[in-house]
Amino acid sequence: MVHCNNCKEEINGHFCSNCGHPAQLKRIDAHYITHEINHILHLEKGFFYTVKELVIKPGKSINEFLTNNRSRLVKPIIFLVVTSLIYTIISHFFHVDEGYLSVQNTGKATTAIFKWIQGHYGYANIIMGIFIAFFLKLFFKKYQYNIFEITILLCFIMGMTMLIYSLFAVLQGITKISLMQTGAVIGMLYCSWAIVQFFDKSKPVNYFKALAAYLIGMFSFSIIASFSGLLIDSFIKQ
């Protein structure tokens, strides 16, 4: 009698009747690796479908994810990390060094913090998103979304922003024309537009509030990062 390697119950067939674990594991091969990558990135649930929805109708798609169906779009944090990784790879490949956050002539700690940000855009964007979410919650408080739901909104939107940066990085690498500033402007405008689509696109003032929340959130993140570096540098000098 064969016993399950997972729950130790007796197995009479190909799978354990208690936990569903297979009686004998298949060897790891190319199919297994491909399946694991697809599972981690949720590509089977539509990475390109997620991108299309966030281009065409971001507000409706994200609202549906929050309230109705969470299986159609890629998981938001994974989406942001993957798109940030895409940008990092492309920017390094095409030698696009203009990060959207940078400092010069600063102390060692401050320089190290900003180098970490530029080398880990996925995690940095999640932290930055929390800052932006705070101001969105403040400016759009009557819509009753909590800070966590707004953070999910920003994971999707900032993920799309990283893809916009990636596109302009590719164009700059091919044409040798400086285009990253244009990409940054378009990315910022997309963020503002998508945020308003999520809350209420019928009120023009919301476009200003969305842009203000985005810019203030980014600025606050930069200030906190700089202040933290300066504080560490001051302690080191002592």
Residue pairs with C-beta under 8 A, 6 or more apart in sequence:
1 10
1 11
2 10
2 11
2 23
3 9
3 10
3 11
4 10
4 11
4 16
4 18
4 19
4 21
4 23
5 21
6 16
6 19
6 21
7 16
7 18
7 19
7 21
9 16
9 17
9 18
9 19
11 17
11 23
13 23
14 22
14 23
14 24
15 21
15 22
15 23
16 22
16 23
26 32
37 43
38 44
40 78
41 47
41 74
41 78
41 82
42 74
42 75
42 78
43 74
45 71
45 72
45 73
45 74
46 72
46 73
46 74
47 74
47 79
47 82
49 72
49 73
50 72
50 73
50 74
50 79
50 156
51 160
51 163
53 61
53 72
53 73
54 61
54 62
54 156
54 157
54 159
54 160
54 194
55 160
57 197
58 156
58 157
58 160
58 193
58 194
58 197
58 198
59 194
59 196
59 197
59 198
59 199
59 201
60 197
61 73
61 156
62 73
62 152
62 153
62 156
62 157
62 198
63 198
64 72
65 72
65 73
65 76
65 152
65 156
66 149
66 152
66 153
73 79
73 156
74 82
76 152
76 155
76 156
76 159
77 126
77 155
79 155
79 156
79 159
80 122
80 125
80 126
80 129
80 155
80 156
80 158
80 159
80 162
81 122
81 123
81 126
82 122
82 159
83 159
83 160
83 162
83 163
83 166
84 121
84 122
84 124
84 125
84 159
84 162
85 121
85 122
86 162
86 163
86 166
87 121
87 162
87 163
87 165
87 166
87 169
88 119
88 121
88 122
90 96
90 166
90 169
90 170
90 173
91 97
91 99
91 165
91 166
91 169
93 173
94 169
94 170
94 172
94 173
94 174
95 173
96 169
96 172
96 173
96 180
98 180
98 181
99 114
99 117
99 118
100 165
100 184
101 114
101 117
101 118
101 124
101 221
101 222
101 225
102 114
102 118
103 110
103 111
103 114
103 226
106 114
106 226
106 229
106 230
106 233
107 229
107 230
107 232
107 233
107 236
108 233
108 236
109 228
109 229
109 230
109 232
109 233
109 236
110 225
110 226
110 228
110 229
110 230
110 232
110 233
111 229
112 229
113 225
113 226
113 228
113 229
114 225
114 229
116 124
117 124
117 225
118 124
121 162
125 158
125 159
125 162
126 155
127 221
128 158
128 217
128 218
128 221
129 151
129 154
129 155
129 158
129 217
130 151
131 217
131 218
131 220
131 221
131 224
132 154
132 213
132 214
132 217
132 218
132 221
133 147
133 150
133 151
133 153
133 154
133 217
134 147
134 217
135 212
135 213
135 216
135 217
135 220
136 150
136 153
136 154
136 195
136 210
136 213
136 217
137 145
137 146
137 147
137 150
138 213
139 209
139 210
139 212
139 213
140 199
140 206
140 209
140 213
143 199
143 200
145 153
153 195
153 198
156 194
157 190
157 191
157 194
157 195
158 191
160 190
160 194
161 187
161 188
161 190
161 191
164 183
164 186
164 187
164 190
165 180
165 183
165 184
165 187
167 183
168 179
168 180
168 182
168 183
168 186
169 180
169 183
171 177
171 179
172 178
172 179
172 180
188 211
188 214
188 215
191 210
191 214
192 207
192 210
192 211
192 214
193 207
193 210
195 210
195 213
195 214
196 206
196 207
196 210
199 206
199 210
200 206
